[in-house]
Amino acid sequence: MKSISRVAFAAALMAGVAGVAVSTPAVAQKKNEQKGGGPSLKLSKDVQNAAAAAQTAIGAKDFAAAATALSTAQAAAKSDDDRYIVAALQLQSEAVKIQDARAANQQVNEAGLKAPLEALIANPKTPAVDVAKYNYQLGIMAANAKDNAGAINYFQRAQQLGYNDPNLPLQMVKLKMDSGDVAGGAAELEKAIDAQVAAGQKPSEDLYKYAIAQTNKKRMGPQTANWIKKWVVAYPSAKNWRDGIVTYGMTQQSAVTLDKGQKVDLYRLMRSAKALADQYDYETYAQWTYDLGLPHETKAVLDEGKASGKIPANSQSANDLMRVANQAIASEGSLAPVEAKAKAGANGRIALNTGDAYLGMGNYAKAIELYRVALQKGGVDADVVNTHIGIALANSGDKAGAKAAFAEVKTAPRTDIASLWSVYLDNPPTA
């Protein structure tokens, strides 16, 4: 069986560091006040003179002279205004260096950005919008340095301060996932998807696949099932339905470990959704129903597989299985005597088994009748019976009744199986 492989996740999950766009105030030449869009500054004379020299040097790309002037300004700084202009010019100098290195295709060293960014974040003169932006930039730098915890902290501060870069939500997802916080990453991704939907956008299919792969890797069964349901609601193709079901519980790498009966109920879902993909699906499904003592269903599945061309006419395994299924059907004979025995039984076990036989025959009315007898008499797993009542009602066209039966299933993993069936009823494959 083919499960969902690692997917190419959206590129926006981890954008690299872009060129830093720094808005630094021009140093007042005549008055110690800033008249631009930045903060109003009153600079001490020594700092003003050194800062002016540094700004001229940066413009000339004389970074050594700029560093000397900024060291002088930093030593003379006495106020938040002084310290602000020093940090802002240090940031500008480092940003210009990086831009020049990129333009020349040289290696970029971002380490020099950290100190002025942190100084500006801590300075009360820094406008709030810039504080948010600088936290985001530090988050990008931390992420690129593989410091996931640091990056998450910076990004969270940026979010709290109102920073709304479109990449930020998905960057948070990737960081949390990579740090092992899959539940937290999945919660962030759910918020990001909900925001896209609310904005009238259709989230990329890769986002759902990424969440499925990550939660499945951690064997988070209910969460994996939840993301599979979200995926097939958004992208309800037959292939997606099959891949989602297989990923959930049909392989050794699946999120949950299911018994054969539970897997057959998922095969029944694939059959109803016309999502059985190939010879393997049909023959495995048929074999397992035979193992469970349901030869009528075995024969019906094999007949469908051959009619669809998925099972070759010369398949030895299918032909052998058909032969023994036909023998079992002939030996079994009419179910009427067994049905009478089931209704007279002390518990519901015979009624359940007889209902399953009728389900396999496609006699859904009889199956439902016997299942209800099983529930009434007790001594059976009510979750199994309600699942099978739901399947029989679904296949007979009673959507509301089926969903009501599935809602009666109370224990995992059958709650997930029942929920997948209910989602299917509202979101059948489109192709």
C-alpha positions, 0 to 999 in steps of 0.5 A: 500500500502506498501511504502519503510520502514526504511532501514538498511543503510550501516555500513560505514555511521558511523564507531566508533572511532578506536584505534588511531595510533599515530606516534610520533618522538623519542626524540634525545639522542645525537643531538636535531634533529629528524632523523626519518620520522617525522619533524626535531626538535631542542629541548631545553635541559630542554624539551628534558630531560623531554620528554625523561623521559616521553617517557620512562614512557609511554613505561613502562605504568607508566602514572602518571610519564609520566604526571609529566614529560610532565607537566615539559616539557610543562612549559619549552617549548619555541618553536614550536619544544618544543610544538610539542614534548610535544603534540605528547607525550601527544597524544601517552600517551592517545592513549596507555591508550585507547588501553589498556582499549580496550584490557581489555574490560574496558570503554574508555575515549577519552576526553584526546585526544582532547587537544593534537590533537588540539595542533598538528593541530595548530602547524606548525611543524606537517606534513600536512598529520598528520594535515588531519588525526588529523582533521578526528580523532576529527571529529569522536570524535565529531560525537560520542559525537553527536556534528554533527556541530563540526564533519562536520567542522572537516571532511570538513577540513580533506577533504580539506587537502586531507584525503581520508578515504573511510568512510569519504564521507558517514560519512559526509552524515549521519552527515548532514542528522542527523543535518537536512540538508537533501539537503546537505546530499543528495548532499554529497551522490550523490557525493559519489555514483558518485565517486563509479560509476567512480571507477567501483563499484556498489553502495549499493542499501541501499544508494539509499533507504536511500536518498529516505527515508530521502528526502521523510520524509522532503516532498522534492518531486522533490528530492525524485523523482530524487532519485527514478529514480536513484534507478530504473536505478541502480536496475530496478526490478518490485518491485523497480519500484512499491515501488518507485512509491508508495513512491513518490505519492501514500500514505499519507506519500508520498513526494507529494500529487497527485490528482486521475488523477495523481495517475492513470497515475502512476498506468498506469506506474506500469501496463506498467512495470508489477509492479502491485503487488496484489489485492489491486493495481488492484482493486484500480486502476480499481476503480479510472478509473471508478471514472474518467469515464473510464469503458473500462480501469476499465474492462481491469485492472480487466481482467488482475488482474484476469488473473494474479491470483492477483484478486480472482475469488470470489472477491465481490468488483471486481465482483461488479465493473466489473458489473457496468463497463460493464453497463457503457460500454453498455450505452456509446455505440460507441465513433464515435458520441462523436469523431465528437463532439469533433472535432467540439467543441469550445475547447479541453475538449471533445477531451481530455475526448474522447482521455482518453476513447480511451486510456483506450480501448487500441486504442492508435492511436485514443487516440493520434489523439484526444489528438492532437485535444485537444491541437490544440483547447486549453482550456485544461491542456497541461501538462495532455494532453502531459502526456497522449500523452506520455503514448499512444505513449509509450504503442504503442511502439514509445519510441522516440515519447513518450519521446518527449511528456513527455519532453513537460510537464512543471509543477510539479508534472506532470514533475516528473510523465512524467520523471518517464515514460521517465526513465521507457522507458530506464530502464524497469524492469529486473525481 
